[in-house]
């Protein structure tokens, strides 16, 4: 990125606002906003994300940055009446990262910049507290050594543990000034040995190196992994916030805490958060010392508590959302260090959205934007059966809900390794830190013995939608011996445990699960208007009702039988977008398919087709009854023939053994000959779909007849069947024309025989690049298109889905080639471009052309927004994903309307 000479790289907190997140990052923009609101924010300034981008692109900070920082630093020193690094009464500052999107714990922070061997004495004299000064100095060396100079943080922790052991105390607050002086000497020695240089004594050097370290932390492995996980763009960069220090470690009248304006786990109103006396901010987030509930602050420091409650109300009303707040109390003076719209659980998101509507802070359209399909999917996961027999191990803080079961593991490496081998694991730690991110992603759930709702484990788990229980103090976690003990019981690595993120309970063994109340609601077993209806269910009902009112996209189901169709209908499906008829040929009917394939004469083939016809018709009658009055798109037989035939190796062995015994079966010999004849190196690109219907005379005609006769029977029974016939794997209009001519003839025969007028539409799947590129021609013979995005993704990328996801997709995701699998979320630039152009070309030929999608992308939240934008009429997905698609279709419509109004 080139540098603009007139570009401004540093903004005082008084200059920005919350709308400048792209430039100032979330933290900097919100510090500026709180300053503008007149809240007590320590003075400071922000280095912009643009400066970071220049640094990352060139390896050097912008030429103008040093002078700008100097000017703002001088203004800060004048405001504070003290200078950075001066020996008597020094100004100290914090250097903190702050990207546009919250990345808790993923990037770096350094506190107490400006302390040195000389200035520590001045700080002690000014504060009248020698212990505080030396504690602040040891914290600086520890954080600076790890963050800026790359020293292994465990070395500092071990030295701290040894100092506590020598003094025979349990917590660092029991170390006195003399102990901390010795620790500073030890820490400086660790830095010199490990970093190859002395800890810098010059304050400006500390500041400049810390700023560069924060810039560099944007591209650490953990930050990149978190961005991929949360789909945060990699080119945003981070801002750097330089803020005058306020101290929570000045004694019992000081402290630090984190607060939420509502419970981030449940969404309920109340006083939620953690407070720690005589501590600095990292002590709370790291979970190293167990905090007290925020409500206890009222009895510790009522004046600060009352002021904080007022500020929390101000912030929630101003931001119109749950706010996450960091604060410090310095000798009775409250200071606000950060606020942001807080991460929350899926249940809390729905509850808070409807609460804010009821309070008049937001409208229904905004409430719909405050939730998403991924959160709704989480709410549909099963929960533990409360009536099951269980063995309770302990109880911690319910930090992030869900029911997670897995084998106990005690480090991230093992969690990842076992997970990749197919094991479900629970990551158990005393407390997590950013280096545990790999393991947290791999695990089913996270359990810690320390920390609270604001600890690293809790915040990151909520952001990922991962089950988490924190602060289970009864559990003694021994990571070195890879085990956990509680009440004399030992849980070794590999033992199965279950954790309930909704109650905080931890169980030994596997606890059975039951359906969630949200699923029961969608299936009609719980009514949102009932007195005993779950509050969460009522919130989901209200938001879903609004989404259904505003969405343009209809939502259909992928369903192959009446049972799935009825469930889909209960879930809100507006028809079937894909009925795979090949599933109707499996099981006992496979033998009839073998007869069809082995037929040597027209008579044999007709006999096989005649046997299949009534079976197919019965299937369709049941399906049309289940979906009466709604469209049912039936795809003609599509799979490669090898799926209906015996495995070539197994059959060859069977025939060879029979021949050796001289009792070979004539049918097996014929079958083996047919299998060899039909064997394909790449069957997914071979004889399947429309090609199969053209090569095997009468196959598609039999299926069309079964559909037409079933529709006629249903119609004559006063039903309302709305069948649509879909021809798969078409690559050229001529293929579709031949099939359609045959189908029209069969339909006419059935109409004449039954005396019924059938309005059966005939269309095709667009699942090959050539079909997409010639969509205008194909639309001449098609009444509808349904984009088969699974196959279209395979053929556009040249991927075999059955192989690549297991072979190299993991590496592609880790290297950032994919942000997400193209089979999970549609590739807008490649596959999506074909969908867009095909839709446009098809409608230019046939303006009334109906357009849908029936690949699994139809239930993916991000993809649904794309299909809305492209102008499709409907999406189709598996029954369980229908509520997600309905919600996202509503969100896409509301978002589009909001953009148009702006």
SVG drawing of the C-alpha trace seen along z (x, -y; Angstrom):
<svg xmlns="http://www.w3.org/2000/svg" viewBox="-62 -21 84 99">
<polyline fill="none" stroke="black" stroke-width="0.4" points="0.0,0.0 1.5,-3.4 1.7,-6.2 -0.2,-9.5 1.8,-12.4 -1.3,-14.3 -2.7,-11.3 -3.4,-11.6 -2.3,-8.6 -3.1,-9.6 -6.3,-10.8 -6.9,-12.0 -9.8,-10.4 -11.6,-13.8 -11.5,-13.7 -13.1,-10.4 -16.5,-8.7 -18.0,-5.2 -18.7,-5.5 -14.9,-5.5 -14.3,-1.8 -12.7,-1.2 -10.1,-3.8 -9.8,-3.7 -10.7,-0.1 -13.6,0.9 -11.8,0.0 -10.5,-3.4 -13.8,-4.4 -15.7,-3.5 -13.1,-5.2 -13.7,-8.3 -17.5,-7.9 -17.4,-7.6 -15.2,-10.6 -17.8,-12.5 -20.5,-11.4 -18.5,-12.9 -17.8,-9.6 -14.6,-9.3 -12.1,-8.0 -8.3,-8.3 -6.9,-10.7 -5.1,-9.1 -4.9,-8.8 -5.2,-6.2 -2.9,-5.2 -5.0,-4.3 -5.5,-1.0 -4.0,-2.8 -0.7,-3.1 -0.8,0.6 -1.5,1.4 1.5,-0.7 3.7,1.1 2.5,4.6 3.0,3.9 6.5,2.2 7.9,3.5 8.3,0.0 6.0,-2.5 4.8,-5.5 7.5,-8.2 5.1,-10.7 4.0,-8.5 6.9,-9.2 6.3,-13.0 2.5,-12.6 2.9,-10.3 5.4,-12.8 3.0,-15.7 0.1,-13.8 2.3,-12.5 3.4,-16.0 -0.2,-17.1 -1.0,-14.2 1.9,-15.0 0.7,-18.6 -2.8,-17.5 -1.6,-15.1 1.2,-17.4 3.8,-14.7 6.2,-13.2 6.6,-9.7 9.5,-8.1 10.5,-11.0 12.2,-9.8 9.8,-11.6 6.1,-11.0 6.3,-9.5 3.5,-9.3 2.7,-5.7 0.7,-4.5 -0.9,-1.4 -0.5,-0.2 -3.4,1.9 -4.6,3.4 -8.0,2.6 -9.3,4.1 -12.6,3.1 -14.1,6.4 -13.6,7.8 -10.9,10.4 -10.7,11.1 -7.2,12.0 -5.9,12.6 -3.7,9.6 -1.3,7.9 -1.4,5.4 1.4,3.9 0.6,2.0 2.8,-0.3 5.0,-1.6 7.4,-4.2 8.7,-2.4 12.4,-1.9 14.9,-1.3 14.9,-5.1 11.2,-5.9 9.9,-3.0 11.2,-4.9 9.3,-8.1 6.1,-6.1 6.5,-4.6 7.0,-8.0 4.1,-9.6 1.7,-6.8 3.0,-6.4 3.0,-2.6 6.3,-0.9 4.7,2.5 2.4,1.2 5.3,-0.4 7.4,2.8 4.4,4.9 3.7,2.6 7.3,2.8 7.4,6.6 4.2,6.7 5.7,4.4 8.8,6.6 6.7,9.7 4.3,8.4 7.0,6.6 9.3,9.6 6.6,12.0 4.8,9.7 7.5,7.5 10.7,9.5 9.2,13.0 10.3,14.5 8.5,17.7 5.8,16.5 6.1,19.7 9.5,18.7 8.0,15.6 5.1,17.7 7.6,20.3 9.7,17.5 6.5,16.0 5.4,19.4 8.8,20.0 8.7,16.6 5.2,17.5 6.4,20.9 9.5,19.4 7.2,17.1 4.7,19.9 1.8,17.8 -0.9,18.8 -1.5,15.5 0.8,12.8 -0.9,10.1 0.8,11.7 4.2,10.8 5.7,7.7 7.8,4.9 11.1,6.8 9.8,9.9 8.8,8.0 12.2,6.2 13.8,9.6 11.3,10.8 12.1,7.8 15.8,8.7 14.9,12.3 12.6,11.1 15.3,8.8 17.8,11.7 15.3,13.9 14.9,11.1 18.6,10.7 19.2,14.5 16.3,15.2 16.0,12.1 19.7,11.4 19.3,7.8 18.6,5.9 15.1,4.7 15.0,1.2 15.2,-1.6 14.3,-4.4 10.5,-5.1 10.1,-6.2 11.9,-3.0 9.5,-1.0 6.6,-2.8 7.8,-2.5 8.6,1.2 5.3,1.9 3.4,0.2 5.3,2.3 4.6,5.5 0.8,4.7 1.1,4.1 2.9,7.5 0.3,9.3 -2.2,8.8 -0.5,11.6 0.3,14.1 -0.9,17.6 -3.6,17.3 -4.9,14.0 -5.1,15.5 -6.8,18.6 -9.4,16.6 -10.1,14.4 -10.6,17.5 -12.9,19.0 -15.0,15.8 -14.6,14.9 -13.0,11.6 -11.2,10.1 -7.4,10.4 -6.6,7.0 -8.2,4.7 -5.2,4.3 -5.4,3.1 -5.4,-0.3 -3.2,-0.9 -4.6,-2.8 -2.2,-4.6 -3.9,-5.5 -2.7,-7.1 -2.5,-4.4 -4.9,-4.3 -4.2,-1.7 -6.4,0.9 -3.5,2.4 -3.0,-0.5 -4.6,1.3 -8.0,2.5 -9.7,-0.8 -8.7,0.0 -9.5,2.7 -10.5,3.7 -13.5,5.4 -15.6,6.3 -19.3,5.7 -22.2,6.5 -25.4,4.5 -27.3,7.8 -26.3,11.4 -24.4,12.4 -25.3,16.1 -29.1,15.7 -29.9,12.2 -31.7,11.4 -31.4,8.0 -29.5,7.6 -26.0,6.9 -23.5,9.2 -19.8,9.1 -16.6,9.7 -14.6,7.5 -11.1,8.0 -9.7,5.8 -6.1,4.6 -5.6,5.9 -4.9,4.8 -7.1,5.7 -5.2,8.8 -5.8,10.5 -9.6,10.6 -9.5,11.7 -6.8,14.3 -8.8,15.9 -5.6,16.3 -7.3,15.1 -10.9,15.8 -13.0,12.7 -16.1,11.7 -19.5,11.0 -19.9,7.5 -22.8,7.1 -20.3,7.4 -18.8,4.0 -21.8,2.3 -20.6,3.3 -17.0,2.8 -17.3,-0.7 -20.9,-1.9 -20.1,-5.3 -18.2,-3.7 -20.9,-1.0 -23.7,-3.5 -21.7,-5.6 -21.0,-2.4 -24.7,-1.4 -25.6,-4.9 -22.9,-4.7 -24.0,-1.2 -27.6,-2.4 -26.3,-5.4 -24.2,-3.1 -26.9,-0.5 -29.4,-3.3 -26.9,-5.0 -25.7,-1.9 -29.2,-0.3 -27.6,3.1 -25.9,5.2 -22.6,3.5 -19.4,5.2 -17.5,2.8 -14.0,2.8 -13.3,0.4 -10.8,-0.4 -11.2,-2.0 -8.1,-3.9 -8.4,-4.9 -12.2,-5.3 -12.1,-7.0 -14.0,-5.1 -12.4,-5.0 -13.9,-3.6 -11.3,-1.7 -13.4,-0.1 -16.9,0.6 -18.2,2.6 -21.3,4.3 -20.9,7.5 -20.7,11.1 -23.6,13.2 -24.9,16.7 -27.5,17.6 -30.3,17.7 -29.3,14.3 -29.3,12.8 -32.9,13.7 -34.1,12.7 -32.2,9.3 -33.5,8.5 -37.1,8.8 -36.5,7.1 -35.1,4.1 -38.1,4.0 -40.4,4.0 -38.4,1.2 -38.8,-0.9 -35.0,-1.1 -35.2,0.8 -37.8,1.9 -38.6,5.3 -36.5,4.9 -33.4,4.1 -34.2,7.0 -34.1,9.3 -30.6,8.1 -29.5,8.7 -29.8,12.5 -28.6,14.9 -29.1,18.4 -26.0,19.8 -27.4,18.8 -30.8,20.3 -29.1,23.6 -27.3,23.6 -30.6,23.3 -31.9,26.4 -29.1,28.6 -30.2,31.2 -29.8,30.6 -29.1,33.0 -32.0,35.1 -32.7,33.7 -34.3,37.0 -31.3,39.2 -29.2,40.9 -26.0,38.9 -22.9,38.6 -22.2,35.0 -18.6,34.1 -18.9,30.4 -20.4,27.1 -18.9,24.0 -20.1,20.9 -22.5,21.4 -20.4,19.4 -21.7,20.5 -24.7,22.9 -25.0,26.3 -24.6,30.0 -21.1,31.2 -19.8,34.8 -16.3,36.0 -13.1,37.5 -11.1,35.4 -7.9,33.8 -5.6,31.4 -3.8,29.5 -4.6,28.0 -2.3,30.3 -4.1,33.4 -7.5,31.9 -6.6,31.2 -4.9,34.6 -7.7,36.6 -10.4,34.5 -8.8,35.2 -8.9,38.9 -12.6,38.6 -12.8,38.4 -15.0,36.0 -13.1,34.2 -13.6,31.7 -10.6,29.4 -9.9,29.0 -7.6,26.3 -7.0,24.3 -7.6,21.3 -7.2,20.9 -5.1,18.3 -5.0,17.2 -2.5,20.0 -5.3,22.5 -7.4,21.4 -6.6,24.4 -7.8,26.8 -10.9,24.7 -12.0,24.9 -11.4,28.7 -13.2,29.5 -16.9,30.1 -16.7,27.9 -14.3,26.2 -14.0,26.6 -11.8,24.5 -11.3,24.5 -10.6,20.8 -12.2,17.6 -15.7,16.3 -18.1,15.1 -15.5,12.5 -12.5,14.8 -10.7,15.6 -12.4,19.1 -15.9,17.6 -15.6,14.7 -14.0,16.8 -16.4,19.7 -19.5,17.5 -18.1,15.9 -17.7,19.3 -21.0,20.8 -19.0,23.4 -20.2,24.9 -18.2,23.7 -18.1,24.0 -15.7,21.8 -14.5,21.4 -15.3,24.9 -13.2,24.4 -13.9,27.9 -12.0,29.4 -8.2,29.6 -6.7,29.7 -3.2,31.1 -2.1,30.5 1.4,32.0 0.0,35.3 -2.9,35.0 -5.7,35.5 -8.3,33.9 -9.3,34.7 -12.5,33.8 -13.6,35.2 -11.0,37.9 -12.1,39.1 -9.5,39.0 -10.5,38.3 -7.7,39.4 -7.1,38.2 -9.5,40.1 -12.2,40.5 -15.6,39.3 -17.1,36.2 -20.2,34.2 -20.5,30.4 -23.7,28.4 -23.0,24.8 -26.5,23.7 -26.3,24.8 -22.5,25.0 -22.8,28.7 -20.0,31.2 -20.8,34.9 -18.7,38.1 -19.6,40.2 -22.0,39.6 -25.3,38.0 -28.1,38.6 -29.7,35.7 -33.2,34.7 -34.6,32.3 -34.4,28.6 -37.6,26.7 -36.9,24.6 -37.2,27.8 -40.3,28.8 -41.7,25.4 -41.0,25.8 -42.5,29.3 -45.7,27.9 -45.2,29.6 -44.8,26.3 -47.0,23.3 -45.4,19.9 -48.6,18.4 -49.0,21.0 -48.5,19.8 -45.8,22.3 -43.9,21.6 -40.3,21.0 -39.3,17.3 -36.7,18.2 -39.3,20.0 -41.5,16.9 -38.6,14.7 -37.8,17.1 -41.5,17.1 -41.7,13.4 -38.6,12.9 -39.4,15.8 -42.9,14.4 -41.5,11.1 -38.9,12.8 -41.7,14.7 -43.7,11.5 -40.8,9.6 -38.9,12.3 -39.2,12.6 -37.4,15.9 -39.6,19.0 -38.1,21.9 -38.6,25.5 -37.2,28.8 -35.0,31.5 -37.1,34.6 -37.5,38.0 -40.4,39.6 -43.6,38.6 -42.1,38.7 -39.4,36.2 -42.0,34.1 -44.3,33.9 -41.5,32.9 -40.4,30.3 -43.9,28.9 -44.0,28.6 -40.7,26.7 -42.3,24.2 -41.4,25.6 -43.4,24.2 -42.9,27.2 -40.3,29.7 -37.5,28.3 -35.7,31.7 -37.1,35.2 -34.2,37.5 -35.8,40.5 -32.7,42.6 -33.3,43.1 -36.5,44.9 -34.5,47.5 -32.4,48.7 -33.0,51.6 -35.2,54.4 -35.7,52.6 -32.0,52.8 -32.6,56.2 -35.1,54.8 -32.6,52.2 -30.0,55.0 -32.6,56.7 -33.0,53.5 -29.3,53.0 -28.8,56.7 -31.7,56.7 -30.6,58.0 -34.0,57.6 -36.7,55.1 -39.0,57.6 -36.7,58.0 -36.3,54.3 -40.0,53.6 -40.7,56.3 -38.2,54.6 -39.7,51.2 -43.2,52.5 -42.2,54.0 -40.8,50.6 -43.7,48.5 -46.2,49.2 -43.6,48.9 -42.6,45.5 -46.2,44.4 -47.0,45.4 -44.0,43.3 -45.3,40.3 -48.9,40.7 -47.7,40.5 -45.4,37.6 -48.1,35.6 -50.5,36.2 -48.0,35.0 -47.3,31.8 -50.9,31.3 -51.3,27.8 -47.5,27.1 -45.1,27.7 -43.1,30.9 -40.0,30.9 -39.2,34.5 -35.7,35.1 -35.5,38.0 -32.9,40.7 -29.5,39.1 -26.8,41.2 -24.0,43.1 -24.8,46.7 -22.1,48.1 -24.2,47.1 -26.8,49.8 -24.3,52.5 -22.2,54.7 -18.6,53.7 -16.5,54.9 -13.7,56.3 -16.1,58.2 -18.1,59.6 -14.9,60.7 -13.7,62.6 -17.1,64.2 -17.2,65.4 -13.5,66.6 -14.2,68.7 -17.3,70.1 -15.5,71.0 -12.8,72.7 -15.5,74.8 -17.0,75.4 -20.4,74.1 -20.5,70.6 -23.8,68.9 -25.0,67.8 -26.5,64.6 -23.3,63.6 -21.3,64.2 -23.7,62.0 -23.7,59.4 -19.9,59.3 -19.8,58.9 -22.2,56.0 -20.2,54.4 -17.0,54.6 -18.8,53.1 -20.3,50.2 -17.2,49.6 -16.0,46.0 -12.9,44.4 -14.8,41.3 -18.5,42.3 -19.6,38.8 -18.7,37.5 -20.0,40.5 -23.3,42.3 -25.7,40.6 -28.5,38.0 -30.0,37.2 -27.4,39.4 -28.8,42.4 -32.3,41.6 -31.3,41.3 -29.2,44.5 -31.7,46.8 -34.9,46.6 -38.1,46.2 -36.4,45.4 -37.4,41.7 -40.7,42.5 -41.5,44.9 -40.7,42.3 -42.8,39.6 -45.7,42.0 -45.4,42.8 -45.4,39.1 -48.3,38.3 -50.5,41.3 -49.8,40.4 -50.8,36.8 -54.0,37.9 -54.9,40.2 -54.4,37.5 -56.4,35.0 -59.3,37.4 -59.3,37.8 -60.0,34.0 -56.4,33.3 -54.2,30.5 -50.9,32.1 -48.4,29.6 -45.7,31.8 -42.7,30.4 -40.5,32.8 -36.8,32.0 -34.2,33.4 -30.8,33.7 -27.3,33.0 -28.3,31.3 -25.5,29.8 -27.2,28.9 -30.7,27.9 -31.0,30.9 -30.9,33.3 -33.7,31.5 -35.8,31.3 -35.6,35.1 -36.6,35.9 -39.3,33.3 -40.8,34.6 -41.0,38.1 -42.4,36.7 -45.1,34.6 -46.3,37.7 -46.5,39.8 -48.4,37.1 -50.9,36.7 -51.5,40.5 -52.1,40.4 -54.4,37.4 -56.4,39.3 -56.6,42.5 -57.6,40.8 -59.7,38.0 -57.7,35.6 -56.0,32.3 -52.5,32.3 -50.5,29.1 -47.0,30.6 -44.1,28.2 -40.8,29.6 -37.5,28.0 -33.9,28.8 -31.1,28.6 -28.3,26.2 -25.3,28.1 -22.7,28.1 -20.7,25.0 -21.9,25.5 -25.5,25.5 -25.0,22.2 -23.1,20.7 -25.9,21.7 -28.8,21.0 -30.5,18.7 -30.8,21.6 -31.8,24.2 -34.6,21.8 -36.4,22.3 -37.2,25.9 -37.4,25.4 -40.2,23.9 -37.9,23.7 -34.2,23.9 -33.0,25.3 -29.3,24.7 -27.6,27.9 -24.8,26.0 -23.2,29.2 -22.4,30.6 -21.8,27.1 -19.2,26.5 -17.5,29.8 -17.4,29.1 -16.4,25.5 -13.5,26.2 -12.6,29.6 -13.1,31.1 -14.4,34.5 -16.3,33.8 -16.0,37.4 -12.2,37.1 -11.0,33.5 -12.6,32.6 -10.7,35.4 -7.5,35.0 -6.5,31.4 -9.3,29.1 -7.9,28.8 -4.6,27.6 -6.3,25.1 -8.3,23.7 -5.3,23.5 -3.3,21.7 -6.1,19.2 -6.7,20.3 -10.3,20.9 -12.0,18.8 -14.6,21.5 -15.2,24.7 -16.9,23.8 -19.2,26.8 -20.4,25.0 -20.8,21.4 -21.2,20.6 -18.1,19.3 -19.6,16.0 -16.8,15.1 -16.8,18.4 -19.8,20.6 -21.9,17.6 -21.0,15.7 -22.3,18.6 -25.5,18.7 -26.0,14.9 -25.4,15.0 -27.5,18.1 -30.4,16.6 -30.2,13.4 -29.8,15.2 -32.7,17.7 -35.1,14.9 -34.1,12.9 -35.4,15.9 -38.3,16.8 -39.4,13.9 -41.6,16.1 -38.8,18.7 -39.0,19.9 -35.5,20.1 -34.5,22.0 -31.5,23.7 -31.5,27.2 -27.9,27.8 -27.1,27.7 -26.1,24.1 -29.8,23.4 -29.6,23.7 -26.4,21.8 -26.9,18.4 -24.4,16.5 -25.4,18.2 -29.1,17.4 -28.3,13.7 -26.5,14.2 -29.5,16.1 -31.8,13.2 -29.5,10.7 -29.4,12.7 -33.2,12.8 -34.0,16.5 -37.5,17.4 -36.8,20.1 -34.1,22.0 -34.4,25.7 -32.5,27.4 -32.7,30.3 -35.7,30.2 -33.6,29.3 -32.2,26.3 -35.5,24.8 -36.0,22.5 -32.4,21.2 -33.2,20.5 -36.5,18.8 -34.7,16.5 -31.9,15.6 -34.3,15.0 -36.1,12.5 -32.8,10.9 -31.7,10.6 -35.0,8.9 -34.8,6.5 -31.1,5.7 -31.9,5.1 -34.8,2.8 -32.5,0.9 -29.9,0.4 -32.4,-0.8 -33.8,-3.4 -30.3,-4.7"/>
</svg>
